Each structure stands twice: as structure tokens, then as C-alpha cells.
Amino acid sequence: MTEYADVLTRLSGALSAREDTDALREELFAAYLAGRAASLFGGTTPAGLPWPAPTDPVAAGADAIRALAEAVDPTVRNNDQYLILNGATAVTLGAGAWSSISWPTVEKQKGTDVTQSGNGFVLNAGGVFGISVMLTWTTALNGNFSMGIGPSAGSGPDALYRASMPTPAAGLTLTAYWERPVNAGTALSLFVIQNGTGTQTIGGRRLSIRRLSNYP
């Protein structure tokens, strides 16, 4: 900071004397960059976002605002990406085994952070995603029903992402919402299971996934 102040004083004197100041301006900018590197100008938030101090030169404020805008832009721009899946065709479930559910229709999609893949979906970018599910029973169930989200290559949902319902009646809807942090490239599916007697049928179903944050 002292070096910057010294150069600034000499530059001010040169300007008053109407002397050539090109070399001093370059020296001042170099001193400013050195001060930034040494954290003498402004600072950063815990997430690394820059901010100028009240004593920083005007150029420092402009640089900090630009750096802040560039850091925030991807987060603001990418967090509105989503995928909405649905299906009206009946799904028949046997008893006692987890099964992944198909989604024949992409209702709406924005961006490529979430894409459909087989019976599931792939989160092509890391971050926190909000996942909302709705399933409606076509027939009454004489047992319990559970659903959950888990890796597509697995045999069932993860323990923290499950919802259950005892003996659903015909036309009853089970809904669930999870916020899940993932790494880029994670493939997930919705799994369901029923422990009633014989087969049971799911009718309408809907699943939506929205990116909430860039940071898992």
C-alpha cells in the first residue's frame, strides 16, 4: 500500500507540473496489481468473491465489480435449468422387489444440466438439485408402498431419499421432495416397491428436477 501511495503522490506532482505521466501511470498500475496480490486492496468473501475497500482507487472498485459479476454469472445463469418427466401409462408392480419406473414423456426441459436416460436421468453438472415426485395408484393396495431416489445402476434407492405410504387406496397420490447434492455425471432413477399380495398398478406419475446451486 505504501508503494502505491508513493507512486500516486509522484503522479499527482507530475500532473500538477504538466509533465509526461505515461511511465508513472504504468508504475502505478503495477503497484496496484502488486497490492491486490498481497491483499492490500479490498478483500474477498469466504467463497472467494472480491470486494473493494473504501480506500481503494476507483479502478480497484471497477475491477472488483467485474470479477464479482464474472464469478456470480455462472451460478445465476445455470440455476434455472430443469427437466420435467411424466407418464400416464400404467405400471404394474410385483411384490417385494425394488423396480425403477419409466418416464415415457419429457414434458419440458431447459438446458442440458439434466437429461433423460433410460428409466432415469443424468445430472450432467455438479451441484444441489431439487427433485419432486408424484405417483398415483390406479388400484387399492393391500400392503405398504415406498419410493425413493438412487443410482440408476443400483438395485434400489438410497436410505436418505425415500418416502412411504401404508395401504394406499385407489386414486391416492404419494408425493415427495428431496434436495440432493451430486457430482457431475451422476445417473439417478426413481425406485418403487410394494409388499402387498399379488401385483399392483401405478397410473399417473410426474417427476421434476431443478438445479438449485452449483456447489455440492
Secondary structure, DSSP 8 states (H G I E B T S, - for coil): -HHHHHHHHHHHHHHHTT---HHHHHHHHHHHHHHHHTT-S-EE-TT--EE--TTS-HHHHHHHHHHHHHHHHHHHHHTT-EEEEEE-S-EEE-SSS-EE----EEEEEESSSEEEETTEEEE-S-EEEEEEEEEEESS--SSEEEEEEEETTSSS--TTSEEEEES--TT-EEEEEEEEEE-TTEEEEEEEEE-SSS-EEEEEEEEEEEEEES--
